Amino acid sequence: MRISAWLFAAALVGAAFGASPSNVTFDRDVLPLLEKNCQTCHRPGEIGPMPLLTYQQVRPWAKAIRAAVLQHKMPPWHADPNFGHFANDRSLSEADVKTLVAWIDNGTPEGSPKNAPKPLVFSDGWRIGEPDLVIEMPLAYNVPVTGIVNYQYIIVPSGFTEDKWVQAVEVRPGNRGVVHHAVLYSREPGGEYAAAAPKGEFFELAKYYKVTSRPKDERMFSAVSEPEHLQVYAPGADPIQLGPGQARLIKAGSDIIFEMHYTPNGTATTDRTKVGFIFAKQPVKERVHTIRINNGSILSIPPNEPDYRMQSQVYLTQDVRVIAFQPHMHLRGKSMEFSAVYPSGESEVLLRVPKYDFHWQMSYYLAQPKLLPKGTLFICKASWDNSPNNPNNPHPEKRVRGGFQSEDEMFAGFVDLGIAPGLADLKFFKDAPPEAVPQIITNTTADSLAKTISGGQN
């Protein structure tokens, strides 16, 4: 990962940014901004490469911070501000940027501790607070020095004797240096997903589960209800923290399934990941259920292709409320966009991520959930850069196909839906043919549209 690359990207970034008031101090003006926008990641045990809790910790990084905020590299936030409003928007306002730059340009004065806010209190590293329940992998996985590690799965019985409604979920890797990502599922009793797999030991899914219902033309969405998604952990991703009255359902007797993607880093090591749950304390009015796009297996990106595109489109078969999005691609990922064409003919971009960053895979929670009525055309578009101009691209000379490893590619757009707690029918979509997509949404030529729909096969 290149988490700290921004720290050394530039020693100077242009001229001074606007006015530089001389009375800006760390304690009164800067520390509140760091508490609000930075310290969740920049504290011991978290993803930030250095803590930013005190003046003594922040002062040595002043020039790097100046460069990062002027280039809008920190805090990381990749949503196009022209489309949608998001509750977890990390971006700094222009006023906040001016405050930080003014403080640095005027010599980083500390100020008086009496003007400082109270330090934030973090619960034993848990971003969601003290969990009601922690489930840890019963075994540590031995990650080799080098090589490719196939996805590893391990099943842990939940022990739940009654249905549980979960309001917050946080996956915490035991070793962040080798955990590329982790997906947490629950499998209800009688579920077919890896039903014959052993519990309490690692296994590879292909030995115990075969996907047989996947359509030949994988342009469509797949409503994942078996098993149930609980959280996707990836670098930069937030834990699940739902609002009052919202929760995810784990049925009585369910098993918890850890899907682990390990990336060796040159040192033999181990990992023992765990997950924390906070249960809903109020009556649940809305169940949060995750679906994802499943058409990455037909990806076939030509060598040196700078702008390869694909898209999926479906019709909604019932009303849904969209709560959040999490785009997921790999090293060549360039952009992703979710949009809707309503039965009235009106269209709207719900989220546009014009500069997808593999190293910061975050979720985007709508400030106000969006109701998509039955009959809406729901569209997801993605693009990839397989050219030498992509600094993350390990092999621009090779054709890249869909697969699980980082050097393969993916088209996985996770979408959180809000549904009635007792809803039994979790089939929300039917396939939409390519001709259903209006030109105002497609924004491509006829030739490029034909290429994207077919998967770009040559």
C-alpha positions as CSV (number, residue, x, y, z in Angstrom):
1,M,0.0,0.0,0.0
2,R,1.0,3.6,-0.6
3,I,-0.7,5.1,2.4
4,S,2.0,7.5,3.3
5,A,3.2,8.4,-0.2
6,W,1.4,11.8,0.0
7,L,3.7,12.8,2.8
8,F,6.6,13.0,0.5
9,A,4.9,14.0,-2.8
10,A,5.9,17.6,-2.6
11,A,7.9,19.9,-0.4
12,L,6.1,23.0,-1.7
13,V,2.8,23.4,-3.4
14,G,2.6,26.7,-5.3
15,A,2.2,30.1,-3.6
16,A,0.5,30.8,-0.3
17,F,-3.2,29.8,-0.3
18,G,-5.2,33.0,0.3
19,A,-4.8,35.2,3.3
20,S,-2.6,34.1,6.3
21,P,-4.0,35.5,9.5
22,S,-1.4,35.7,12.2
23,N,-3.6,34.7,15.1
24,V,-4.2,31.1,14.1
25,T,-3.0,28.7,16.8
26,F,-2.8,24.9,17.1
27,D,-4.7,24.6,20.4
28,R,-7.6,26.8,19.5
29,D,-7.9,26.4,15.7
30,V,-6.0,23.4,14.3
31,L,-6.6,20.7,16.9
32,P,-10.5,20.8,16.5
33,L,-10.0,20.3,12.8
34,L,-7.7,17.3,13.4
35,E,-10.2,15.8,15.9
36,K,-13.1,16.1,13.5
37,N,-11.3,15.0,10.3
38,C,-8.0,13.2,10.9
39,Q,-7.7,11.4,14.3
40,T,-10.0,8.5,13.5
41,C,-7.2,7.2,11.2
42,H,-4.2,9.0,12.6
43,R,-3.9,7.4,16.1
44,P,-2.0,4.4,17.4
45,G,-3.3,1.1,15.9
46,E,-5.1,2.7,12.9
47,I,-4.3,3.1,9.3
48,G,-2.7,6.5,9.5
49,P,1.1,6.2,9.3
50,M,1.6,8.6,12.2
51,P,-0.5,9.9,15.1
52,L,-1.8,13.4,15.0
53,L,-3.1,13.8,18.5
54,T,-0.8,16.4,20.0
55,Y,1.2,19.5,19.0
56,Q,4.4,17.5,19.5
57,Q,3.2,14.8,17.1
58,V,1.8,17.2,14.4
59,R,4.5,19.8,14.3
60,P,7.2,17.7,12.4
61,W,4.6,16.9,9.6
62,A,3.5,20.5,9.0
63,K,4.9,20.9,5.5
64,A,3.6,17.5,4.4
65,I,0.2,18.4,5.8
66,R,0.3,21.7,3.9
67,A,1.0,19.9,0.6
68,A,-1.6,17.2,1.3
69,V,-4.5,19.5,2.0
70,L,-3.7,21.9,-0.8
71,Q,-3.7,19.0,-3.2
72,H,-6.8,17.6,-1.6
73,K,-5.1,14.3,-1.0
74,M,-6.0,14.3,2.7
75,P,-8.4,13.6,4.2
76,P,-9.2,11.1,1.4
77,W,-12.5,11.7,-0.3
78,H,-13.2,10.8,-3.9
79,A,-16.8,11.6,-4.5
80,D,-17.6,14.3,-7.2
81,P,-19.1,17.2,-5.1
82,N,-21.5,18.0,-8.0
83,F,-23.5,14.8,-7.4
84,G,-25.1,13.8,-4.1
85,H,-24.6,14.8,-0.5
86,F,-23.0,12.3,1.9
87,A,-23.2,12.0,5.7
88,N,-19.5,10.8,6.0
89,D,-18.0,13.4,3.7
90,R,-14.4,13.7,4.8
91,S,-13.3,16.6,2.6
92,L,-12.1,19.8,4.2
93,S,-14.0,23.0,3.5
94,E,-12.0,25.8,1.9
95,A,-12.1,27.7,5.2
96,D,-10.5,24.7,7.0
97,V,-7.8,24.5,4.4
98,K,-7.1,28.2,4.8
99,T,-6.9,27.7,8.6
100,L,-4.3,24.9,8.3
101,V,-2.2,26.7,5.7
102,A,-2.3,29.9,7.7
103,W,-1.1,28.1,10.8
104,I,1.8,26.5,8.9
105,D,2.8,29.6,7.0
106,N,2.9,31.6,10.2
107,G,5.4,29.3,12.0
108,T,3.0,26.7,13.6
109,P,2.3,28.6,16.9
110,E,1.1,26.3,19.6
111,G,-1.2,28.7,21.5
112,S,-2.6,28.1,25.0
113,P,-3.7,24.6,26.2
114,K,-6.7,26.3,28.0
115,N,-8.1,27.0,24.5
116,A,-7.8,23.4,23.3
117,P,-10.8,21.0,23.1
118,K,-10.9,17.9,25.3
119,P,-9.0,15.0,23.8
120,L,-11.2,12.4,22.1
121,V,-11.6,9.2,23.9
122,F,-11.3,6.0,21.8
123,S,-12.5,2.6,23.1
124,D,-9.6,0.2,23.0
125,G,-9.0,0.9,19.3
126,W,-12.6,0.2,18.3
127,R,-14.0,2.9,16.1
128,I,-17.6,1.9,16.8
129,G,-17.1,2.0,20.6
130,E,-17.0,-0.9,23.0
131,P,-18.6,-3.9,21.2
132,D,-21.4,-5.9,22.7
133,L,-19.8,-9.0,21.2
134,V,-16.4,-9.8,19.7
135,I,-15.9,-12.9,17.5
136,E,-12.4,-13.8,16.6
137,M,-11.1,-16.3,14.1
138,P,-10.3,-19.4,16.2
139,L,-7.1,-20.0,14.4
140,A,-4.3,-17.7,13.2
141,Y,-3.6,-17.9,9.4
142,N,0.1,-18.4,8.5
143,V,0.9,-15.9,5.7
144,P,3.9,-17.0,3.6
145,V,6.8,-14.8,2.7
146,T,5.9,-14.5,-1.0
147,G,3.5,-15.9,-3.6
148,I,-0.2,-15.7,-4.2
149,V,-2.6,-16.8,-1.4
150,N,-6.0,-17.9,-2.6
151,Y,-8.9,-16.5,-0.7
152,Q,-9.2,-18.2,2.7
153,Y,-12.5,-18.8,4.5
154,I,-13.3,-19.8,8.0
155,I,-16.7,-20.4,9.6
156,V,-17.4,-19.6,13.3
157,P,-20.8,-20.5,14.9
158,S,-22.5,-17.3,16.2
159,G,-24.1,-19.1,19.1
160,F,-27.2,-16.9,18.7
161,T,-30.3,-18.5,20.1
162,E,-32.5,-15.7,18.8
163,D,-32.5,-13.3,15.9
164,K,-30.0,-10.4,16.4
165,W,-30.3,-7.0,14.9
166,V,-26.9,-5.4,14.5
167,Q,-26.4,-1.6,14.4
168,A,-22.7,-1.5,14.1
169,V,-20.1,-3.9,12.7
170,E,-16.3,-3.5,12.6
171,V,-13.8,-5.9,11.3
172,R,-10.3,-5.4,12.8
173,P,-7.4,-7.3,11.1
174,G,-4.9,-8.8,13.4
175,N,-2.2,-7.9,10.9
176,R,-3.0,-4.9,8.6
177,G,0.3,-5.4,6.7
178,V,-1.0,-8.6,5.0
179,V,-4.8,-8.3,5.1
180,H,-5.7,-6.9,1.7
181,H,-9.4,-7.0,2.4
182,A,-11.9,-9.1,4.4
183,V,-15.6,-9.7,3.8
184,L,-17.8,-10.8,6.7
185,Y,-21.0,-12.8,6.1
186,S,-23.7,-14.5,8.2
187,R,-25.2,-17.8,6.9
188,E,-28.6,-18.7,8.3
189,P,-29.4,-22.3,9.3
190,G,-29.9,-24.5,6.3
191,G,-28.1,-22.1,4.0
192,E,-26.4,-23.7,1.0
193,Y,-23.4,-21.5,0.8
194,A,-20.4,-23.7,1.6
195,A,-22.7,-26.0,3.6
196,A,-20.3,-28.9,3.6
197,A,-17.3,-26.9,4.6
198,P,-15.7,-27.6,8.0
199,K,-16.2,-25.2,10.8
200,G,-13.3,-23.7,12.7
201,E,-10.6,-24.3,10.1
202,F,-9.5,-22.5,6.9
203,F,-10.7,-23.7,3.5
204,E,-10.9,-22.5,-0.1
205,L,-14.5,-21.9,-1.3
206,A,-14.2,-23.6,-4.7
207,K,-13.9,-26.9,-3.0
208,Y,-17.3,-26.5,-1.3
209,Y,-19.4,-24.1,-3.3
210,K,-20.2,-23.8,-7.0
211,V,-22.0,-20.9,-8.5
212,T,-24.6,-22.4,-10.9
213,S,-27.2,-19.6,-11.2
214,R,-25.0,-16.9,-12.7
215,P,-26.4,-15.7,-16.0
216,K,-24.3,-16.2,-19.2
217,D,-24.5,-12.5,-19.9
218,E,-23.5,-11.0,-16.6
219,R,-24.7,-7.4,-17.1
220,M,-27.2,-7.8,-14.3
221,F,-27.0,-7.1,-10.6
222,S,-27.2,-9.9,-8.2
223,A,-29.1,-9.4,-5.0
224,V,-26.9,-11.2,-2.4
225,S,-29.1,-12.7,0.3
226,E,-27.3,-16.0,0.9
227,P,-25.0,-15.4,2.7
228,E,-25.9,-12.0,4.2
229,H,-23.2,-9.3,3.9
230,L,-22.3,-7.8,7.2
231,Q,-19.2,-5.7,6.4
232,V,-16.5,-5.3,3.8
233,Y,-13.2,-4.2,5.2
234,A,-10.6,-2.7,2.9
235,P,-7.9,0.0,3.3
236,G,-9.6,3.3,4.1
237,A,-13.1,1.8,4.6
238,D,-15.3,2.8,7.5
239,P,-16.9,0.3,9.9
240,I,-20.7,-0.1,9.6
241,Q,-22.5,2.4,11.9
242,L,-26.2,2.6,11.1
243,G,-28.7,5.3,12.2
244,P,-31.4,5.0,14.9
245,G,-34.0,2.4,13.9
246,Q,-31.7,0.8,11.2
247,A,-29.9,-2.6,11.6
248,R,-28.6,-5.7,9.8
249,L,-30.2,-9.0,10.6
250,I,-28.3,-12.1,11.8
251,K,-30.8,-14.9,12.2
252,A,-30.7,-17.3,15.2
253,G,-28.4,-20.2,14.7
254,S,-26.4,-18.4,12.0
255,D,-22.7,-19.0,11.3
256,I,-20.3,-16.1,10.8
257,I,-18.1,-16.5,7.8
258,F,-14.8,-14.7,7.4
259,E,-13.6,-14.3,3.8
260,M,-9.9,-13.3,4.0
261,H,-7.7,-12.0,1.2
262,Y,-4.0,-12.1,2.2
263,T,-1.1,-10.4,0.4
264,P,2.4,-11.6,1.4
265,N,4.7,-8.7,2.2
266,G,8.1,-10.4,2.2
267,T,8.0,-11.6,5.8
268,A,6.5,-14.8,7.1
269,T,3.8,-13.7,9.6
270,T,0.4,-14.5,10.9
271,D,-3.1,-12.9,11.2
272,R,-6.0,-13.5,13.5
273,T,-8.8,-11.1,12.5
274,K,-11.8,-10.4,14.7
275,V,-15.1,-8.6,14.4
276,G,-17.1,-6.5,16.9
277,F,-20.9,-6.1,17.0
278,I,-23.1,-3.6,18.6
279,F,-26.7,-4.7,18.8
280,A,-29.7,-2.4,18.2
281,K,-31.1,-1.0,21.4
282,Q,-34.2,0.4,19.8
283,P,-37.0,-1.2,17.8
284,V,-35.8,-1.8,14.2
285,K,-37.8,0.1,11.6
286,E,-35.6,-0.5,8.6
287,R,-33.4,-3.5,7.7
288,V,-30.2,-2.7,5.9
289,H,-29.4,-5.3,3.2
290,T,-26.4,-5.3,0.8
291,I,-26.4,-6.3,-2.8
292,R,-23.5,-6.1,-5.2
293,I,-22.7,-6.1,-8.9
294,N,-21.4,-9.4,-10.1
295,N,-20.1,-9.1,-13.6
296,G,-16.3,-8.9,-13.1
297,S,-15.8,-12.4,-14.5
298,I,-16.3,-11.3,-18.1
299,L,-13.8,-8.5,-17.8
300,S,-11.1,-8.7,-20.5
301,I,-9.1,-5.4,-20.6
302,P,-6.7,-5.2,-23.6
303,P,-3.0,-4.3,-23.1
304,N,-2.2,-0.6,-22.9
305,E,-5.9,0.3,-22.8
306,P,-6.3,3.7,-21.0
307,D,-10.1,3.8,-20.8
308,Y,-11.8,0.5,-20.8
309,R,-15.5,0.7,-19.8
310,M,-18.3,-1.6,-18.6
311,Q,-21.7,-1.1,-17.2
312,S,-24.6,-2.9,-15.7
313,Q,-28.3,-1.9,-15.8
314,V,-31.4,-3.4,-14.2
315,Y,-35.0,-2.5,-13.6
316,L,-36.3,-2.4,-10.0
317,T,-39.1,-4.8,-9.3
318,Q,-40.1,-3.1,-6.1
319,D,-39.5,0.2,-4.2
320,V,-36.1,0.4,-2.4
321,R,-34.3,3.0,-0.4
322,V,-30.6,3.4,-1.3
323,I,-28.5,4.1,1.8
324,A,-24.8,3.8,0.8
325,F,-22.4,2.7,-1.9
326,Q,-18.9,1.1,-1.9
327,P,-17.1,0.9,-5.2
328,H,-14.6,-1.9,-5.4
329,M,-12.1,-2.5,-8.2
330,H,-8.4,-3.4,-8.2
331,L,-5.2,-1.7,-9.4
332,R,-6.5,-0.6,-12.8
333,G,-9.7,0.9,-11.4
334,K,-10.3,4.4,-12.7
335,S,-13.9,5.5,-12.0
336,M,-17.3,4.3,-11.0
337,E,-20.7,5.9,-11.2
338,F,-24.2,4.9,-10.0
339,S,-27.2,6.6,-11.6
340,A,-31.0,6.2,-12.0
341,V,-33.6,6.8,-14.7
342,Y,-37.0,7.1,-13.0
343,P,-40.3,5.9,-14.5
344,S,-41.1,9.6,-15.3
345,G,-38.1,9.7,-17.6
346,E,-36.0,12.0,-15.3
347,S,-32.4,10.9,-14.6
348,E,-30.0,11.5,-11.8
349,V,-26.4,10.6,-10.9
350,L,-26.4,9.3,-7.3
351,L,-22.6,8.9,-6.9
352,R,-19.7,9.6,-9.2
353,V,-16.2,8.6,-8.2
354,P,-14.1,10.1,-11.0
355,K,-10.7,9.1,-9.5
356,Y,-11.0,5.7,-7.9
357,D,-8.1,4.9,-5.5
358,F,-7.4,1.3,-4.8
359,H,-5.5,2.3,-1.6
360,W,-8.6,4.1,-0.1
361,Q,-11.7,2.0,-0.7
362,M,-14.4,3.8,1.2
363,S,-18.1,3.8,1.6
364,Y,-20.3,6.7,0.7
365,Y,-23.4,7.2,3.0
366,L,-26.1,9.4,1.5
367,A,-27.0,12.2,3.8
368,Q,-30.7,11.4,3.0
369,P,-31.4,7.9,1.7
370,K,-32.8,8.0,-1.8
371,L,-36.1,6.3,-2.7
372,L,-36.0,4.5,-6.0
373,P,-39.5,3.5,-7.1
374,K,-40.5,0.3,-8.8
375,G,-39.7,0.5,-12.5
376,T,-36.5,2.7,-12.0
377,L,-33.6,1.8,-14.3
378,F,-30.6,1.5,-12.0
379,I,-27.2,1.8,-13.7
380,C,-23.6,1.3,-12.7
381,K,-20.7,2.3,-14.9
382,A,-17.0,1.7,-14.4
383,S,-13.8,2.3,-16.2
384,W,-10.2,1.0,-15.9
385,D,-6.8,2.3,-16.9
386,N,-4.5,-0.6,-18.1
387,S,-2.0,1.8,-19.6
388,P,1.6,2.7,-18.6
389,N,0.3,6.0,-17.4
390,N,-1.4,4.3,-14.4
391,P,1.3,4.3,-11.7
392,N,-0.4,1.4,-9.9
393,N,-0.4,-0.8,-13.0
394,P,2.1,-3.7,-12.6
395,H,1.8,-5.1,-16.2
396,P,0.3,-2.7,-18.8
397,E,1.6,-5.0,-21.5
398,K,-0.8,-7.8,-20.4
399,R,-4.5,-8.4,-21.0
400,V,-6.3,-8.3,-17.6
401,R,-9.3,-10.5,-16.8
402,G,-11.7,-10.7,-13.9
403,G,-10.4,-12.5,-10.8
404,F,-9.8,-12.4,-7.1
405,Q,-6.2,-11.3,-6.9
406,S,-5.0,-7.7,-6.9
407,E,-3.3,-8.2,-10.3
408,D,-6.7,-9.4,-11.7
409,E,-9.6,-7.0,-11.9
410,M,-13.1,-6.7,-10.4
411,F,-16.3,-4.8,-11.0
412,A,-18.0,-5.0,-7.6
413,G,-20.3,-2.1,-6.7
414,F,-21.7,-2.7,-3.2
415,V,-25.0,-1.0,-2.5
416,D,-26.8,-0.9,0.9
417,L,-30.6,-0.9,0.6
418,G,-33.1,0.0,3.3
419,I,-36.1,-2.5,3.3
420,A,-38.9,-3.4,5.7
421,P,-37.7,-5.5,8.6
422,G,-40.0,-8.4,7.8
423,L,-39.7,-8.4,4.0
424,A,-39.3,-11.9,2.7
425,D,-38.8,-11.3,-1.0
426,L,-35.2,-10.1,-1.5
427,K,-35.3,-10.2,-5.3
428,F,-35.2,-6.5,-6.2
429,F,-34.1,-6.5,-9.9
430,K,-34.7,-7.8,-13.4
431,D,-32.2,-7.5,-16.2
432,A,-32.4,-4.5,-18.5
433,P,-31.2,-4.8,-22.1
434,P,-28.5,-2.4,-23.5
435,E,-31.0,-0.5,-25.5
436,A,-32.8,0.5,-22.3
437,V,-30.0,3.0,-21.4
438,P,-30.7,6.5,-22.5
439,Q,-27.9,8.4,-24.2
440,I,-28.0,11.2,-21.6
441,I,-26.8,8.6,-19.0
442,T,-24.5,6.6,-21.2
443,N,-22.3,9.5,-22.3
444,T,-20.4,7.3,-24.7
445,T,-20.4,6.8,-28.5
446,A,-22.4,4.0,-30.0
447,D,-19.1,2.1,-30.7
448,S,-17.8,2.4,-27.2
449,L,-21.2,1.5,-25.7
450,A,-21.2,-1.7,-27.8
451,K,-17.7,-2.5,-26.5
452,T,-18.6,-1.9,-22.8
453,I,-21.8,-4.0,-23.0
454,S,-20.0,-6.9,-24.6
455,G,-17.2,-6.7,-22.1
456,G,-14.7,-5.6,-24.7
457,Q,-14.0,-9.1,-25.9
458,N,-11.6,-9.1,-28.9
